[in-house]
Amino acid sequence: MAKHSNVYYIYNQDSGFEAIEKATRCRNNHGLDLFKYKGNVYEGHTGLKFLTEYELANLDSKIESMGGVEKFNELVEDMLKRTGESPRYTRPDERKKDIFPPDPTIVLAKDSYGEKHYFVRFYYEGFELFTLKKEKGFNRQVYIQCEGYMLGIDQHHRLEEIKILLESLEHGVKGEVERRFNESLAHPNKWVDIGYANILGRLDEANAHNAPIREARIQRQEEREANRIAKEQVAKTEYEQAIKTAENKIINKQTVSNTSIHGKSLIMQLFREYEISIPLKTQGWIIKALHSIEFDEKRNSWSYRYFKDSSNSTVFSKYLTLLVSAIQAKHQSEDTKDDE
């Protein structure tokens, strides 16, 4: 295969070959020089569009339908008579940076925690400052270089305050970092910033100081998690007991008050437990207006009470009948299993 550069060109009928910065190579089993650019696939010698990126998955079938690789190369030779050879081949030693010189305002560097990012350089009142390339907007973080690291100091809308701070540092940024590092190191319970430790080359000291603090934090987190789980278990037990008590009262034809169980309407939860679908409007009425359900001995049927400052529901009786029937059916099924 002929030697070529790492610069890709597409052919424009009006203007000829045009260098493309963000094209990517298409690996294939046929040794063809193909590249992707904006959803299309181009041939490297001619810079002409060959197929769409969507069709790339069927490249083998496409080549076969054209008569194989040899036939494809013959077609390329014919097209070269129209386009001429791409600079990719006529200038094989050309480099991308020759065509696309790097932006001097863009810097690849590590933040104080060792993570690499692209930063954008800018100047304010004589100070060289940086922001993350991927961050935009009013509150984006501003960084300053210190010992080969990018140190975050404040937000972009506070540039004047940043300037005043930097002007006030008697021993410079590194001196201020060292002062804050030593100040934290002098307090057994104060966390030492790892970013400061990286800048000063004192990571071992920081890790040794932070170790017991980290252990204490982990222990507190584990205690909080244990307390959370315990509270959830208590709430679950209380909820299950409330549901069971309400079911038993219904079986025994006793009044069930629509009390709150951990912030939820007890009777509404009964409907949900039995997967009885209720319109949203009626759900709201149950939660806000329903006082209790009770068995009317004279009528031999279930009825309900609601708060006097609320209006009556036109459909609740129907759903209440479904709920009672479902609870009775479950109770009978459990009794049958016990008898077996």
Secondary structure, DSSP 8 states (H G I E B T S, - for coil): -----S-EEEEETTTEEEEESS-EEE--TT---EEEETTEEEETTT--EEEEGGGGGGHHHHHHHTT-HHHHHHHHHHHHHHH---HHHHSTT--HHHHS---TTEEEEEETTS-EEEEEEEEETTEEEEEETT--STT-EEEEEETTEEEEEEEGGGHHHHHHHHHH-TTHHHHHHHHHHHHHHTSTTS---HHHHHHHT-HHHHHHHHHHHHHHHHHHHHHHHHHHHHHHHHHHHHHHHHHHHHHHHHHTT--EE--EETTEEHHHHHHHHTT----HHHHHHHHHTEEEEEEETTTTEEEEEE-TTS---SSHHHHHHHHHHHHHHHHHHHHHHHH-
